[in-house]
Amino acid sequence: MGRVKTQLAKRVSRQLVKQHRSEFKDNFNDNKALISQFTNVKSKKIRNVIAGYVTRIVNSKQD
Protein backbone atom coordinates (compact mmCIF):
# COMPACT_ATOMS: atom_id res chain seq x y z
CA MET A 1 0.00 0.00 0.00
CA GLY A 2 1.43 3.35 -1.04
CA ARG A 3 1.37 6.77 0.52
CA VAL A 4 -1.86 8.73 0.49
CA LYS A 5 -1.76 12.10 -1.27
CA THR A 6 -3.55 15.01 0.38
CA GLN A 7 -6.48 16.71 -1.28
CA LEU A 8 -4.38 19.88 -1.58
CA ALA A 9 -1.70 18.12 -3.61
CA LYS A 10 -4.25 16.41 -5.85
CA ARG A 11 -6.25 19.59 -6.45
CA VAL A 12 -3.21 21.71 -7.26
CA SER A 13 -1.78 18.97 -9.50
CA ARG A 14 -4.98 18.62 -11.51
CA GLN A 15 -5.27 22.39 -11.94
CA LEU A 16 -1.68 22.67 -13.13
CA VAL A 17 -2.06 19.81 -15.60
CA LYS A 18 -5.25 21.37 -16.93
CA GLN A 19 -3.58 24.78 -17.40
CA HIS A 20 -0.11 23.71 -18.57
CA ARG A 21 -0.69 20.29 -20.15
CA SER A 22 1.75 20.72 -23.03
CA GLU A 23 4.66 21.86 -20.83
CA PHE A 24 4.76 18.91 -18.42
CA LYS A 25 6.82 15.85 -19.29
CA ASP A 26 7.07 12.30 -17.97
CA ASN A 27 10.26 13.23 -16.08
CA PHE A 28 9.98 14.03 -12.36
CA ASN A 29 12.97 16.41 -12.23
CA ASP A 30 11.73 18.51 -15.17
CA ASN A 31 8.26 18.69 -13.62
CA LYS A 32 9.75 19.69 -10.26
CA ALA A 33 11.39 22.72 -11.88
CA LEU A 34 8.14 23.64 -13.65
CA ILE A 35 6.17 23.38 -10.39
CA SER A 36 8.58 25.85 -8.80
CA GLN A 37 8.08 28.17 -11.74
CA PHE A 38 4.25 27.97 -11.87
CA THR A 39 3.49 28.05 -8.13
CA ASN A 40 4.76 29.74 -5.01
CA VAL A 41 4.96 26.59 -2.87
CA LYS A 42 7.48 27.21 -0.11
CA SER A 43 7.78 23.64 1.16
CA LYS A 44 10.15 21.37 -0.72
CA LYS A 45 8.22 18.29 0.41
CA ILE A 46 4.87 19.58 -0.90
CA ARG A 47 6.51 20.65 -4.16
CA ASN A 48 7.93 17.15 -4.62
CA VAL A 49 4.56 15.52 -3.84
CA ILE A 50 2.84 17.75 -6.41
CA ALA A 51 5.56 17.08 -9.00
CA GLY A 52 5.27 13.34 -8.43
CA TYR A 53 1.50 13.39 -8.83
CA VAL A 54 1.75 15.52 -11.98
CA THR A 55 4.27 13.04 -13.40
CA ARG A 56 1.91 10.20 -12.58
CA ILE A 57 -1.01 11.96 -14.31
CA VAL A 58 1.07 12.69 -17.41
CA ASN A 59 2.30 9.09 -17.61
CA SER A 60 -1.21 7.69 -17.26
CA LYS A 61 -2.55 9.94 -20.05
CA GLN A 62 0.17 8.81 -22.48
CA ASP A 63 -0.90 5.17 -22.49
Residue pairs with C-beta under 8 A, 6 or more apart in sequence:
5 49
5 53
6 49
8 46
9 46
9 49
9 50
9 53
10 53
12 39
12 50
13 50
13 53
13 54
13 57
14 57
16 24
16 35
16 38
16 39
16 50
16 54
17 24
17 54
17 57
17 58
19 38
20 34
20 38
23 34
24 30
24 31
24 34
24 54
24 55
24 58
25 31
25 58
26 55
26 58
26 59
26 62
27 55
28 51
28 52
28 55
31 51
31 54
31 55
31 58
32 47
32 48
32 51
34 51
35 41
35 47
35 50
35 51
35 54
36 47
39 47
39 50
41 47
41 50
